[in-house]
Amino acid sequence: AVIKNVFTSGFVRVTTLARANVKMLITALSYNLYQLRTIRRKSLG
């Protein structure tokens, strides 16, 4: 749900499979960084 709502990547509007793969790779990396930030905040607070 986070990838769909926060990053708005539930639907890929690119034409080629290679571009779709790159977009989803970047989305997954962003999600991981978002999760790390969330975990870090919870451990500090």
N, C-alpha and C positions, 0 to 999 in steps of 0.2 A: 504494500500500500504506500510505503514511503517513496519508492521509485516512481510510482504512478502519480502521486499527489505533489510531492515536494519538487521532484525533478522533471515532472510532466513528460515522462518517457514511456508511457504505456503504449503509445502508438508511434511507429517510426515512419516519417514522411520522406524518406529518401528512396532513390530509385534502384540502386544496385545493392547486392548482397554484401559486398565489401564495405560500402558506406554504412550500411545498417550494423554490421559487426563492429566497426570502429565507434559508431555512436553508442552502442550498448556497452562496449568496453569502457568508454569514458564515463558513462553513467554508473557502471559498477564501481569504478575507481572513486568517483565522487561520493557514492553511497558509503563506501568503506571509510573514507575520510570523515564523513558526517557521523558515522557510528563511533569512530575513534574519539571525535570531539565530544560526543554525548557521554561516552564512558568516562572520559577524562573529567568532564564537569561533575559527574556523579561521584567520582572518587575524591575530588577536591572539596566538594560541598557537603 
